[in-house]
């Protein structure tokens, strides 16, 4: 369980850094969705299924859709 | 999105998303989840429908005026309070677990708290849907 925690947190940090460094906004949104998914698994490991359910519905689902709707209205690549 | 496979799959999957959302809402006081998560899941089903079938068809399903309902959600709370009073509960004892349950048979227990949960979930779902629809509509 300890190893799983460490792997998940490392993946989380890599995702957070990648979101910041990616120039393509659509790719950044997809990476952010995977960040939310890993975060939901991590909440489940930390025995908070309540928060995990909300994170999976809001973080991975709704936020991604709203951000994609935003990107479809502005230019896709960050300058 | 004009694809037969995607349309068919969404048509099959959407009832199950609704069922899952309803399950989470109705079991909110006893199991993980809650009215907020359940409402978000039910709202995301309509968002999925909007993406696939277009805004015009989705607005026929969820008209714009539903997003402006505010009194009805408050009425859920008022109705809940009146029901509790008329059922003869002691208001000071409602903090104890299981106080809102009506014993009906051995296994089926109607949760009184579901009434409030349904109101909150309705508001969350409708807010989410109207937010997305407004966002899409400004394109034209």
Backbone of each chain as ProteinMPNN parsed JSONL, in Angstrom:
{"seq_chain_A": "XXXXXXXXXXXXXXXXXXXXXXXXXXXXXXXXXXXXXXXXXXXXXXXXXXXXXXXXXXXXXXXXXXXXXXXXXXXXXXX", "coords_chain_A": {"N_chain_A": [[0.836, -1.205, 0.0], [1.981, 1.158, 0.738], [3.8, 1.532, -1.336], [2.115, 1.871, -3.5], [0.89, 4.28, -2.799], [3.107, 5.998, -2.981], [3.74, 5.8, -5.693], [1.412, 6.859, -6.837], [1.441, 9.499, -5.863], [3.791, 10.457, -6.967], [3.1, 10.331, -9.68], [1.115, 12.213, -9.647], [2.556, 14.571, -9.087], [4.144, 14.715, -11.359], [2.17, 15.052, -13.3], [1.113, 17.536, -12.523], [3.292, 19.219, -12.964], [3.557, 18.862, -15.707], [1.199, 19.911, -16.734], [1.625, 22.569, -16.31], [3.777, 23.098, -17.966], [3.053, 22.499, -20.556], [2.419, 23.669, -23.831], [0.364, 23.391, -25.623], [-3.008, 23.843, -25.25], [-5.169, 22.084, -25.251], [-3.975, 19.587, -24.873], [-3.013, 20.089, -22.323], [-5.388, 20.194, -20.886], [-6.258, 17.56, -21.095], [-4.237, 16.235, -19.713], [-4.726, 17.34, -17.25], [-7.175, 16.208, -16.66], [-6.416, 13.566, -16.26], [-4.876, 13.962, -14.04], [-6.91, 14.594, -12.214], [-8.193, 12.134, -12.104], [-6.24, 10.458, -10.941], [-6.058, 11.743, -8.538], [-8.589, 11.174, -7.524], [-8.381, 8.404, -7.141], [-6.455, 8.45, -5.202], [-7.783, 9.719, -3.092], [-9.534, 7.674, -2.539], [-7.796, 5.715, -1.629], [-6.954, 6.933, 0.669], [-9.136, 6.514, 2.216], [-11.497, 8.088, 1.852], [-14.181, 7.895, 0.456], [-16.317, 9.443, -0.188], [-15.351, 11.988, -0.984], [-13.868, 11.083, -3.103], [-15.777, 10.236, -4.954], [-17.046, 12.656, -5.57], [-14.871, 14.03, -6.622], [-14.319, 12.5, -8.896], [-16.624, 12.927, -10.371], [-16.879, 15.753, -10.621], [-14.227, 16.826, -10.96], [-12.94, 15.213, -12.966], [-14.945, 14.997, -14.863], [-16.853, 17.309, -15.244], [-15.335, 19.67, -15.048], [-13.426, 19.255, -17.038], [-15.028, 19.226, -19.336], [-16.059, 21.829, -19.326], [-13.7, 23.295, -19.572], [-12.814, 22.46, -22.066], [-14.848, 23.49, -23.62], [-14.222, 26.139, -23.244], [-11.709, 26.323, -24.489], [-12.418, 25.834, -27.104], [-13.35, 28.261, -27.869], [-11.31, 30.1, -27.719], [-7.895, 30.695, -28.883], [-5.83, 27.804, -29.61], [-3.172, 27.263, -28.94], [-0.815, 28.193, -26.554], [0.938, 31.279, -26.308]], "CA_chain_A": [[0.0, 0.0, 0.0], [2.907, 2.3, 0.796], [4.386, 1.727, -2.659], [1.044, 2.415, -4.349], [0.77, 5.693, -2.444], [4.251, 6.758, -3.495], [3.612, 5.87, -7.152], [0.328, 7.788, -7.18], [1.837, 10.884, -5.577], [4.782, 10.826, -7.988], [2.351, 10.582, -10.91], [0.4, 13.475, -9.421], [3.504, 15.68, -9.218], [4.535, 14.792, -12.767], [1.022, 15.63, -14.015], [0.99, 18.958, -12.203], [4.359, 19.937, -13.67], [3.322, 18.788, -17.153], [0.132, 20.863, -17.068], [2.183, 23.929, -16.314], [4.789, 23.282, -18.996], [2.564, 22.209, -21.897], [1.988, 24.856, -24.556], [-0.924, 23.087, -26.259], [-3.965, 23.902, -24.152], [-6.009, 20.882, -25.243], [-3.189, 18.542, -24.196], [-2.956, 20.416, -20.898], [-6.663, 19.813, -20.28], [-6.304, 16.099, -20.98], [-3.351, 15.872, -18.598], [-5.397, 17.755, -16.015], [-8.21, 15.21, -16.368], [-5.753, 12.399, -15.669], [-4.532, 14.398, -12.674], [-8.099, 14.449, -11.377], [-8.455, 10.704, -11.925], [-5.289, 9.944, -9.946], [-6.452, 12.343, -7.261], [-9.746, 10.425, -7.026], [-7.885, 7.121, -6.609], [-5.722, 8.741, -3.962], [-8.784, 9.919, -2.034], [-10.08, 6.36, -2.182], [-6.784, 5.039, -0.816], [-6.953, 7.6, 1.978], [-10.404, 6.169, 2.864], [-12.509, 9.144, 1.774], [-14.903, 7.585, -0.784], [-17.217, 10.559, -0.452], [-14.613, 12.984, -1.753], [-13.433, 10.454, -4.351], [-16.911, 10.258, -5.872], [-17.223, 14.03, -6.036], [-13.723, 14.385, -7.46], [-14.448, 11.835, -10.189], [-17.722, 13.53, -11.138], [-16.635, 17.169, -10.895], [-12.885, 17.111, -11.458], [-12.623, 14.546, -14.224], [-16.026, 15.13, -15.839], [-17.459, 18.597, -15.567], [-14.298, 20.674, -15.267], [-12.824, 19.01, -18.347], [-15.961, 19.642, -20.388], [-16.131, 23.291, -19.348], [-12.437, 23.834, -20.085], [-12.767, 22.219, -23.512], [-15.73, 24.496, -24.215], [-13.494, 27.403, -23.242], [-10.632, 26.294, -25.485], [-13.003, 25.909, -28.44], [-13.676, 29.655, -28.185], [-10.087, 30.899, -27.821], [-6.906, 29.964, -29.685], [-5.519, 26.551, -28.93], [-1.783, 27.171, -28.485], [-0.357, 29.307, -25.736], [2.105, 31.951, -26.913]], "C_chain_A": [[0.866, 1.248, 0.0], [3.453, 2.618, -0.596], [3.369, 2.34, -3.609], [0.857, 3.908, -4.082], [1.875, 6.515, -3.075], [4.145, 6.913, -5.007], [2.549, 6.892, -7.547], [0.752, 9.234, -6.961], [2.881, 11.351, -6.582], [4.09, 11.15, -9.31], [1.628, 11.922, -10.832], [1.337, 14.666, -9.642], [3.92, 15.854, -10.67], [3.425, 15.438, -13.594], [0.937, 17.126, -13.771], [2.062, 19.771, -12.909], [4.095, 19.969, -15.161], [2.218, 19.751, -17.577], [0.704, 22.259, -17.189], [3.097, 24.149, -17.509], [4.26, 23.087, -20.41], [2.062, 23.482, -22.564], [0.62, 24.649, -25.199], [-1.999, 22.974, -25.174], [-4.844, 22.665, -24.081], [-5.287, 19.715, -24.567], [-3.134, 18.805, -22.702], [-4.242, 20.007, -20.196], [-6.749, 18.303, -20.1], [-5.41, 15.62, -19.843], [-4.012, 16.218, -17.267], [-6.507, 16.778, -15.634], [-7.582, 13.971, -15.744], [-5.274, 12.709, -14.262], [-5.713, 14.201, -11.736], [-8.401, 12.985, -11.092], [-7.543, 10.111, -10.862], [-5.622, 10.484, -8.566], [-7.637, 11.587, -6.662], [-9.307, 9.082, -6.444], [-7.19, 7.33, -5.277], [-6.677, 9.015, -2.802], [-9.342, 8.583, -1.574], [-9.098, 5.597, -1.301], [-6.753, 5.629, 0.587], [-8.271, 7.424, 2.724], [-11.363, 7.354, 2.953], [-13.321, 8.932, 0.504], [-15.879, 8.684, -1.185], [-16.57, 11.586, -1.375], [-14.197, 12.398, -3.094], [-14.539, 10.496, -5.393], [-17.12, 11.653, -6.447], [-16.094, 14.446, -6.966], [-13.851, 13.756, -8.839], [-15.537, 12.486, -11.02], [-17.393, 14.959, -11.55], [-15.289, 17.366, -11.583], [-12.626, 16.513, -12.816], [-13.693, 14.797, -15.276], [-16.337, 16.555, -16.211], [-16.403, 19.65, -15.869], [-13.661, 20.518, -16.643], [-13.728, 19.51, -19.463], [-16.013, 21.165, -20.488], [-14.845, 23.894, -19.903], [-12.321, 23.608, -21.586], [-13.682, 23.201, -24.232], [-15.059, 25.852, -24.243], [-12.448, 27.436, -24.344], [-11.197, 26.382, -26.894], [-13.334, 27.345, -28.833], [-12.446, 30.545, -28.277], [-9.091, 30.116, -28.658], [-6.305, 28.835, -28.86], [-4.122, 26.55, -28.315], [-1.407, 28.423, -27.713], [0.863, 29.948, -26.367], [3.31, 31.891, -25.988]], "O_chain_A": [[0.546, 2.252, -0.637], [3.56, 3.778, -0.993], [3.698, 3.209, -4.416], [0.689, 4.7, -5.01], [1.63, 7.585, -3.633], [4.412, 7.983, -5.553], [2.748, 7.688, -8.465], [0.455, 10.1, -7.784], [2.864, 12.507, -7.004], [4.443, 12.119, -9.982], [1.541, 12.661, -11.813], [0.97, 15.643, -10.295], [4.039, 16.976, -11.164], [3.688, 16.26, -14.471], [0.714, 17.899, -14.702], [1.798, 20.87, -13.395], [4.369, 20.971, -15.821], [2.288, 20.342, -18.655], [0.313, 23.034, -18.062], [3.187, 25.266, -18.018], [4.93, 23.461, -21.372], [1.364, 24.282, -21.941], [-0.179, 25.579, -25.311], [-1.915, 22.119, -24.292], [-5.229, 22.234, -22.994], [-5.881, 18.958, -23.799], [-3.198, 17.874, -21.899], [-4.214, 19.535, -19.059], [-7.248, 17.818, -19.084], [-5.775, 14.712, -19.097], [-3.877, 15.489, -16.284], [-6.76, 16.541, -14.453], [-8.139, 13.389, -14.813], [-5.263, 11.837, -13.394], [-5.559, 13.713, -10.616], [-8.811, 12.63, -9.987], [-7.99, 9.362, -9.993], [-5.49, 9.788, -7.559], [-7.697, 11.378, -5.451], [-9.79, 8.666, -5.391], [-7.306, 6.523, -4.354], [-6.424, 8.601, -1.671], [-9.593, 8.374, -0.387], [-9.495, 4.92, -0.353], [-6.55, 4.916, 1.57], [-8.514, 8.086, 3.733], [-11.967, 7.596, 3.998], [-13.178, 9.705, -0.444], [-16.221, 8.838, -2.357], [-17.137, 11.995, -2.388], [-14.169, 13.102, -4.104], [-14.285, 10.758, -6.569], [-17.342, 11.819, -7.646], [-16.318, 15.124, -7.968], [-13.533, 14.392, -9.844], [-15.404, 12.593, -12.239], [-17.605, 15.336, -12.703], [-15.206, 17.984, -12.644], [-12.153, 17.197, -13.723], [-13.387, 14.81, -16.468], [-16.119, 16.973, -17.348], [-16.54, 20.428, -16.814], [-13.389, 21.503, -17.33], [-13.265, 20.137, -20.416], [-16.011, 21.726, -21.584], [-14.888, 24.891, -20.624], [-11.795, 24.458, -22.304], [-13.352, 23.69, -25.313], [-15.293, 26.64, -25.159], [-12.306, 28.435, -25.049], [-10.553, 26.932, -27.788], [-13.573, 27.622, -30.008], [-12.516, 31.632, -28.85], [-9.386, 29.006, -29.099], [-6.263, 28.875, -27.631], [-3.901, 25.912, -27.285], [-1.645, 29.548, -28.152], [1.728, 29.254, -26.901], [4.376, 32.402, -26.33]]}, "seq_chain_B": "XXXXXXXXXXXXXXXXXXXXXXXXXXXXXXXXXXXXXXXXXXXXXXXXXXXXXXXXXXXXXXXXXXXXXXXXXXXXXXXXXXXXXXXXXXXXXXXXXXXXXXXXXXXXXXXXXXXXXXXXXXXXXXXXXXXXXXXXXXXX", "coords_chain_B": {"N_chain_B": [[-21.87, 16.454, -33.389], [-21.888, 13.984, -35.666], [-22.364, 11.007, -35.701], [-23.13, 7.654, -36.071], [-22.503, 5.52, -34.37], [-21.644, 6.709, -31.988], [-23.966, 8.076, -31.278], [-25.784, 5.98, -30.87], [-24.571, 4.61, -28.754], [-24.618, 6.535, -26.738], [-27.353, 6.78, -26.466], [-27.954, 4.315, -25.371], [-26.484, 4.308, -22.995], [-27.177, 6.501, -21.415], [-29.615, 6.145, -19.732], [-28.569, 4.486, -17.731], [-26.681, 6.086, -16.525], [-28.372, 7.969, -15.399], [-29.686, 6.277, -13.606], [-27.638, 5.55, -11.868], [-27.012, 8.057, -10.793], [-29.441, 8.612, -9.491], [-29.435, 6.557, -7.632], [-27.245, 7.283, -6.045], [-28.185, 9.684, -5.008], [-30.481, 8.92, -3.555], [-29.43, 7.227, -1.656], [-27.967, 8.885, -0.13], [-27.686, 9.612, 2.563], [-26.849, 7.38, 3.835], [-24.717, 6.077, 2.618], [-21.526, 6.378, 0.859], [-21.019, 9.316, -1.145], [-23.54, 11.616, -2.095], [-25.882, 14.354, -2.229], [-24.81, 16.342, -3.784], [-22.81, 15.136, -5.4], [-24.392, 13.237, -6.724], [-26.212, 14.878, -8.088], [-24.435, 16.175, -9.77], [-23.625, 14.065, -11.38], [-26.016, 13.387, -12.67], [-26.414, 15.769, -14.026], [-24.227, 15.746, -15.746], [-24.937, 13.752, -17.466], [-26.865, 14.966, -19.096], [-25.247, 16.909, -20.2], [-23.547, 15.364, -21.741], [-25.431, 14.416, -23.559], [-26.042, 16.83, -24.804], [-23.653, 17.41, -26.123], [-23.56, 15.375, -28.017], [-26.056, 15.3, -29.405], [-26.669, 17.904, -29.999], [-27.542, 21.376, -29.394], [-30.189, 22.229, -29.763], [-31.909, 20.042, -29.546], [-31.351, 19.286, -26.95], [-32.211, 21.446, -25.473], [-34.867, 21.186, -25.751], [-35.365, 19.088, -24.108], [-34.443, 19.967, -21.579], [-35.691, 22.76, -20.683], [-35.022, 26.321, -20.714], [-36.194, 27.745, -18.687], [-36.313, 26.157, -16.471], [-33.939, 26.401, -15.166], [-34.245, 28.646, -13.675], [-35.65, 28.149, -11.407], [-36.019, 28.702, -8.051], [-37.478, 28.914, -5.723], [-38.696, 26.446, -5.454], [-36.782, 24.649, -4.612], [-36.213, 25.597, -2.094], [-38.685, 25.103, -1.038], [-38.604, 22.365, -0.718], [-37.11, 22.064, 1.612], [-38.83, 23.34, 3.441], [-41.096, 21.745, 3.282], [-40.075, 19.343, 4.201], [-39.538, 20.077, 6.874], [-42.159, 20.539, 7.805], [-43.304, 18.03, 7.447], [-41.832, 16.5, 9.25], [-42.626, 17.7, 11.642], [-45.379, 17.152, 11.667], [-45.365, 14.415, 11.742], [-44.89, 13.888, 14.329], [-42.411, 13.921, 15.526], [-39.89, 14.598, 17.982], [-38.377, 17.644, 17.918], [-35.962, 18.257, 19.028], [-34.64, 15.9, 19.147], [-33.746, 15.196, 16.715], [-31.148, 15.16, 15.953], [-29.989, 12.759, 16.446], [-28.71, 9.698, 15.05], [-30.566, 8.084, 12.475], [-32.959, 9.23, 12.985], [-34.558, 10.308, 11.081], [-35.706, 8.299, 9.704], [-38.369, 6.391, 8.411], [-39.734, 3.578, 9.687], [-40.54, 0.978, 7.679], [-41.652, -1.93, 7.092], [-39.22, -4.594, 7.297], [-36.775, -4.348, 5.93], [-36.958, -2.307, 4.09], [-36.501, 1.058, 4.288], [-37.731, 4.207, 4.395], [-36.127, 7.095, 3.618], [-36.338, 10.089, 5.169], [-34.71, 12.224, 4.794], [-34.117, 12.196, 2.171], [-35.766, 13.847, 0.753], [-34.849, 16.5, 1.052], [-32.349, 16.06, -0.027], [-33.013, 15.486, -2.666], [-33.92, 17.964, -3.548], [-31.569, 19.533, -3.385], [-29.922, 18.149, -5.174], [-31.332, 18.456, -7.568], [-31.056, 21.213, -7.932], [-28.275, 21.458, -8.256], [-27.811, 19.908, -10.57], [-29.328, 21.287, -12.489], [-28.13, 23.792, -12.472], [-25.59, 23.18, -13.431], [-26.205, 22.24, -16.027], [-27.421, 24.489, -17.215], [-25.349, 26.281, -17.119], [-23.52, 25.111, -18.925], [-25.058, 25.167, -21.261], [-25.433, 27.906, -21.699], [-22.831, 28.625, -22.15], [-22.272, 27.276, -24.571], [-24.102, 28.444, -26.243], [-23.338, 31.059, -26.795], [-21.669, 30.972, -28.891], [-22.829, 31.378, -31.385]], "CA_chain_B": [[-21.181, 15.198, -33.703], [-22.858, 13.242, -36.46], [-21.821, 9.664, -35.847], [-24.186, 6.713, -35.669], [-22.051, 4.685, -33.257], [-21.654, 7.521, -30.769], [-25.356, 8.358, -30.913], [-26.404, 4.767, -30.335], [-24.006, 4.286, -27.442], [-25.138, 7.502, -25.751], [-28.764, 6.459, -26.225], [-28.028, 3.152, -24.473], [-25.792, 4.503, -21.712], [-27.763, 7.585, -20.622], [-30.464, 5.699, -18.615], [-27.788, 3.927, -16.635], [-26.094, 7.214, -15.794], [-29.454, 8.485, -14.558], [-29.95, 5.321, -12.528], [-26.53, 5.678, -10.919], [-27.192, 9.322, -10.084], [-30.57, 8.478, -8.571], [-28.996, 5.681, -6.532], [-26.385, 8.035, -5.126], [-28.986, 10.691, -4.299], [-31.416, 8.32, -2.593], [-28.678, 6.61, -0.575], [-26.953, 9.867, 0.252], [-27.454, 9.736, 3.998], [-26.383, 6.125, 4.409], [-23.546, 5.531, 1.942], [-20.708, 7.431, 0.243], [-21.713, 10.082, -2.164], [-24.314, 12.701, -1.529], [-26.738, 14.976, -3.219], [-24.011, 17.142, -4.728], [-22.196, 14.244, -6.39], [-25.456, 12.651, -7.54], [-26.706, 15.905, -9.0], [-23.42, 16.423, -10.802], [-23.645, 12.946, -12.321], [-27.213, 13.511, -13.518], [-26.209, 16.892, -14.931], [-23.259, 15.416, -16.788], [-25.632, 12.957, -18.482], [-27.463, 15.899, -20.052], [-24.149, 17.567, -20.92], [-23.146, 14.39, -22.758], [-26.503, 14.446, -24.566], [-25.906, 18.079, -25.559], [-22.494, 17.32, -27.012], [-23.77, 14.451, -29.121], [-27.256, 15.542, -30.203], [-26.827, 19.303, -30.337], [-28.181, 22.218, -28.382], [-31.628, 22.413, -29.977], [-32.618, 18.888, -28.981], [-31.17, 19.252, -25.493], [-33.044, 22.482, -24.847], [-36.238, 20.679, -25.71], [-35.442, 18.221, -22.924], [-34.269, 20.791, -20.377], [-35.937, 24.142, -21.089], [-34.206, 27.305, -20.019], [-36.842, 28.317, -17.504], [-36.1, 25.295, -15.305], [-32.766, 26.894, -14.449], [-34.546, 29.812, -12.83], [-36.428, 27.763, -10.233], [-35.298, 28.799, -6.781], [-38.399, 28.707, -4.602], [-39.077, 25.048, -5.315], [-35.755, 23.965, -3.828], [-36.455, 25.98, -0.701], [-39.912, 24.44, -0.595], [-38.242, 21.026, -0.261], [-36.719, 22.162, 3.021], [-40.009, 23.677, 4.234], [-41.949, 20.546, 3.297], [-39.396, 18.414, 5.108], [-39.752, 20.514, 8.259], [-43.555, 20.318, 8.177], [-43.554, 16.589, 7.547], [-41.246, 16.043, 10.513], [-43.448, 18.176, 12.758], [-46.67, 16.481, 11.687], [-45.199, 13.009, 12.08], [-44.82, 13.778, 15.766], [-41.063, 13.777, 16.067], [-39.381, 15.651, 18.843], [-37.415, 18.35, 17.081], [-34.651, 18.283, 19.676], [-33.978, 14.598, 19.045], [-33.479, 14.882, 15.314], [-29.716, 15.054, 15.672], [-29.534, 11.381, 16.611], [-28.746, 8.973, 13.782], [-31.751, 7.275, 12.264], [-34.162, 9.917, 13.439], [-35.393, 10.688, 9.95], [-36.157, 7.13, 8.972], [-39.673, 5.825, 8.718], [-39.642, 2.122, 9.573], [-41.585, 0.457, 6.794], [-41.181, -3.286, 6.852], [-37.979, -4.885, 7.982], [-35.584, -3.922, 5.221], [-37.145, -1.055, 3.365], [-36.667, 2.211, 5.154], [-37.819, 5.42, 3.605], [-35.326, 8.13, 4.235], [-36.953, 11.409, 5.079], [-33.707, 13.186, 4.376], [-34.04, 12.159, 0.716], [-36.522, 14.969, 0.211], [-33.913, 17.62, 0.975], [-31.291, 15.694, -0.955], [-33.514, 15.619, -4.034], [-33.933, 19.384, -3.879], [-30.203, 20.007, -3.619], [-29.414, 17.518, -6.396], [-32.013, 19.117, -8.682], [-30.461, 22.538, -8.148], [-26.916, 21.28, -8.769], [-27.876, 19.425, -11.95], [-29.864, 22.324, -13.366], [-27.117, 24.84, -12.581], [-24.537, 22.667, -14.311], [-26.694, 22.159, -17.401], [-27.652, 25.817, -17.776], [-24.013, 26.864, -17.318], [-22.966, 24.582, -20.17], [-25.855, 25.62, -22.403], [-25.123, 29.323, -21.941], [-21.479, 28.65, -22.712], [-22.312, 26.834, -25.961], [-25.003, 29.289, -27.033], [-22.723, 32.329, -27.186], [-20.87, 30.786, -30.107], [-23.506, 31.795, -32.608]], "C_chain_B": [[-22.162, 14.271, -34.408], [-22.339, 11.842, -36.728], [-22.832, 8.672, -35.286], [-23.788, 5.92, -34.434], [-22.133, 5.463, -31.953], [-23.077, 7.78, -30.312], [-26.011, 7.141, -30.282], [-25.896, 4.455, -28.936], [-24.532, 5.249, -26.386], [-26.584, 7.182, -25.431], [-28.906, 5.27, -25.274], [-27.544, 3.505, -23.073], [-26.501, 5.505, -20.807], [-28.712, 7.113, -19.506], [-29.689, 5.145, -17.439], [-27.095, 5.024, -15.839], [-27.14, 7.83, -14.873], [-29.686, 7.593, -13.348], [-28.89, 5.433, -11.45], [-26.669, 6.962, -10.113], [-28.323, 9.231, -9.07], [-30.207, 7.612, -7.362], [-28.169, 6.457, -5.523], [-27.204, 9.035, -4.33], [-29.832, 10.032, -3.218], [-30.704, 7.625, -1.449], [-27.714, 7.588, 0.072], [-26.669, 9.866, 1.747], [-26.884, 8.467, 4.602], [-25.075, 5.638, 3.816], [-22.719, 6.67, 1.363], [-21.436, 8.11, -0.897], [-22.471, 11.2, -1.494], [-25.088, 13.377, -2.622], [-25.934, 15.775, -4.227], [-23.407, 16.259, -5.815], [-23.254, 13.635, -7.304], [-26.01, 13.641, -8.539], [-25.724, 16.192, -10.107], [-23.418, 15.303, -11.831], [-24.858, 13.051, -13.244], [-27.086, 14.682, -14.489], [-25.262, 16.546, -16.054], [-23.876, 14.488, -17.836], [-26.243, 13.873, -19.538], [-26.383, 16.629, -20.856], [-23.653, 16.665, -22.048], [-24.146, 14.39, -23.909], [-26.373, 15.687, -25.442], [-24.767, 18.003, -26.554], [-22.825, 16.486, -28.23], [-24.92, 14.901, -30.016], [-27.478, 17.005, -30.537], [-27.675, 20.052, -29.337], [-29.695, 22.255, -28.52], [-32.421, 21.266, -29.355], [-32.515, 18.852, -27.466], [-32.031, 20.294, -24.812], [-34.507, 22.09, -24.85], [-36.441, 19.789, -24.486], [-35.363, 19.02, -21.625], [-34.481, 22.246, -20.777], [-35.19, 25.127, -20.195], [-34.844, 27.779, -18.72], [-36.687, 27.438, -16.279], [-34.919, 25.791, -14.483], [-33.067, 28.042, -13.519], [-35.364, 29.45, -11.602], [-35.572, 27.88, -8.988], [-36.222, 28.478, -5.615], [-38.667, 27.226, -4.374], [-38.071, 24.27, -4.482], [-35.906, 24.304, -2.356], [-37.693, 25.279, -0.158], [-39.645, 23.016, -0.136], [-37.896, 21.057, 1.214], [-37.95, 22.422, 3.896], [-40.911, 22.462, 4.384], [-41.397, 19.507, 4.255], [-39.664, 18.783, 6.556], [-41.182, 20.232, 8.689], [-43.858, 18.842, 8.338], [-43.033, 16.054, 8.872], [-42.113, 16.46, 11.69], [-44.748, 17.387, 12.83], [-46.561, 14.989, 11.969], [-45.041, 12.81, 13.572], [-43.432, 13.553, 16.316], [-40.773, 14.899, 17.046], [-38.246, 16.338, 18.1], [-36.023, 18.296, 17.694], [-33.916, 16.959, 19.528], [-33.565, 14.266, 17.619], [-32.004, 14.763, 15.008], [-29.231, 13.62, 15.763], [-29.637, 10.625, 15.288], [-29.991, 8.106, 13.671], [-33.031, 7.963, 12.635], [-35.104, 10.198, 12.274], [-36.014, 9.497, 9.24], [-37.547, 6.706, 9.407], [-39.541, 4.32, 8.627], [-40.822, 1.577, 8.784], [-41.163, -0.931, 6.388], [-39.84, -3.473, 7.532], [-36.779, -4.271, 7.264], [-35.742, -2.583, 4.53], [-37.332, 0.058, 4.378], [-36.659, 3.467, 4.295], [-37.059, 6.513, 4.334], [-36.018, 9.462, 4.058], [-35.987, 12.433, 4.497], [-33.587, 13.238, 2.858], [-34.753, 13.332, 0.081], [-35.615, 16.187, 0.025], [-32.825, 17.322, -0.044], [-31.733, 15.849, -2.399], [-33.552, 17.072, -4.466], [-32.554, 19.897, -4.219], [-29.67, 19.448, -4.938], [-30.036, 18.148, -7.628], [-31.349, 20.442, -8.997], [-29.074, 22.418, -8.756], [-26.951, 20.884, -10.241], [-28.307, 20.538, -12.889], [-28.854, 23.455, -13.553], [-26.018, 24.431, -13.559], [-24.976, 22.71, -15.772], [-26.844, 23.557, -17.988], [-26.333, 26.548, -17.99], [-23.44, 26.421, -18.657], [-23.732, 25.096, -21.377], [-25.572, 27.079, -22.737], [-23.763, 29.447, -22.614], [-21.511, 28.309, -24.203], [-23.048, 27.862, -26.816], [-24.317, 30.543, -27.539], [-21.847, 32.198, -28.412], [-21.5, 31.431, -31.311], [-23.75, 33.288, -32.631]], "O_chain_B": [[-23.146, 13.827, -33.817], [-21.925, 11.525, -37.843], [-23.324, 8.832, -34.169], [-24.612, 5.671, -33.554], [-22.623, 4.957, -30.942], [-23.377, 7.716, -29.119], [-26.711, 7.257, -29.276], [-26.665, 4.089, -28.047], [-24.856, 4.838, -25.272], [-27.011, 7.291, -24.281], [-29.842, 5.209, -24.477], [-28.12, 3.059, -22.08], [-26.445, 5.388, -19.583], [-28.622, 7.647, -18.401], [-30.092, 5.308, -16.287], [-26.937, 4.91, -14.623], [-26.853, 8.172, -13.726], [-29.858, 8.068, -12.225], [-29.201, 5.414, -10.259], [-26.469, 6.964, -8.898], [-28.199, 9.704, -7.941], [-30.611, 7.89, -6.233], [-28.351, 6.322, -4.313], [-26.972, 9.229, -3.136], [-29.897, 10.524, -2.092], [-31.287, 7.441, -0.38], [-26.762, 7.185, 0.741], [-25.533, 10.096, 2.16], [-26.474, 8.469, 5.763], [-24.377, 4.851, 4.455], [-23.164, 7.818, 1.374], [-22.339, 7.549, -1.519], [-22.073, 11.676, -0.431], [-24.974, 13.025, -3.797], [-26.32, 15.88, -5.391], [-23.479, 16.583, -7.0], [-23.047, 13.525, -8.512], [-26.253, 13.3, -9.697], [-26.116, 16.425, -11.251], [-23.231, 15.554, -13.021], [-24.747, 12.833, -14.45], [-27.572, 14.621, -15.618], [-25.451, 16.987, -17.188], [-23.399, 14.435, -18.969], [-26.152, 13.594, -20.734], [-26.571, 16.93, -22.035], [-23.376, 17.125, -23.155], [-23.764, 14.368, -25.08], [-26.565, 15.625, -26.656], [-24.888, 18.467, -27.688], [-22.434, 16.826, -29.347], [-24.792, 14.892, -31.241], [-28.396, 17.323, -31.293], [-28.418, 19.467, -28.548], [-30.41, 22.305, -27.519], [-33.457, 21.476, -28.724], [-33.45, 18.447, -26.775], [-32.528, 20.072, -23.708], [-35.296, 22.595, -24.052], [-37.526, 19.737, -23.906], [-36.125, 18.777, -20.689], [-33.523, 22.908, -21.178], [-34.785, 24.803, -19.079], [-34.153, 28.163, -17.777], [-36.901, 27.901, -15.159], [-34.888, 25.628, -13.263], [-32.249, 28.386, -12.666], [-35.74, 30.331, -10.829], [-34.527, 27.238, -8.878], [-35.81, 27.85, -4.64], [-38.844, 26.794, -3.235], [-38.434, 23.356, -3.743], [-35.754, 23.449, -1.484], [-37.752, 24.909, 1.014], [-40.354, 22.497, 0.726], [-38.324, 20.194, 1.981], [-38.107, 21.813, 4.954], [-41.425, 22.183, 5.467], [-42.134, 18.876, 5.013], [-39.981, 17.92, 7.374], [-41.414, 19.746, 9.796], [-44.581, 18.444, 9.251], [-43.697, 15.259, 9.537], [-42.319, 15.684, 12.623], [-45.179, 16.994, 13.914], [-47.534, 14.359, 12.383], [-45.057, 11.673, 14.044], [-43.271, 13.056, 17.432], [-41.33, 15.993, 16.955], [-37.273, 15.696, 17.701], [-35.022, 18.291, 16.978], [-32.708, 16.891, 19.756], [-33.084, 13.165, 17.351], [-31.632, 14.316, 13.923], [-28.177, 13.287, 15.221], [-30.544, 10.879, 14.495], [-30.418, 7.477, 14.639], [-34.095, 7.345, 12.605], [-36.314, 10.312, 12.466], [-36.767, 9.667, 8.281], [-37.866, 6.666, 10.595], [-39.252, 3.817, 7.541], [-41.973, 1.713, 9.2], [-40.396, -1.096, 5.439], [-39.382, -2.596, 8.264], [-35.873, -3.739, 7.905], [-34.786, -1.82, 4.399], [-38.222, -0.004, 5.226], [-35.704, 3.742, 3.569], [-37.315, 6.81, 5.501], [-36.256, 9.91, 2.936], [-36.384, 13.373, 3.808], [-33.032, 14.188, 2.306], [-34.387, 13.767, -1.011], [-35.618, 16.82, -1.03], [-32.423, 18.189, -0.82], [-30.96, 16.279, -3.255], [-33.252, 17.386, -5.618], [-32.37, 20.607, -5.208], [-29.048, 20.165, -5.722], [-29.352, 18.357, -8.629], [-31.103, 20.769, -10.158], [-28.721, 23.175, -9.661], [-26.223, 21.442, -11.061], [-27.725, 20.716, -13.959], [-28.73, 24.011, -14.644], [-25.579, 25.22, -14.396], [-24.23, 23.154, -16.644], [-26.444, 23.797, -19.128], [-26.201, 27.341, -18.923], [-22.938, 27.237, -19.43], [-23.134, 25.424, -22.402], [-25.481, 27.449, -23.907], [-23.568, 30.257, -23.521], [-20.857, 28.973, -25.007], [-22.673, 28.12, -27.959], [-24.671, 31.048, -28.604], [-21.336, 33.194, -28.922], [-20.803, 31.973, -32.168], [-24.313, 33.807, -33.595]]}, "name": "protein", "num_of_chains": 2, "seq": "XXXXXXXXXXXXXXXXXXXXXXXXXXXXXXXXXXXXXXXXXXXXXXXXXXXXXXXXXXXXXXXXXXXXXXXXXXXXXXXXXXXXXXXXXXXXXXXXXXXXXXXXXXXXXXXXXXXXXXXXXXXXXXXXXXXXXXXXXXXXXXXXXXXXXXXXXXXXXXXXXXXXXXXXXXXXXXXXXXXXXXXXXXXXXXXXXXXXXXXXXXXXXXXXXXXXXXXXXXX"}
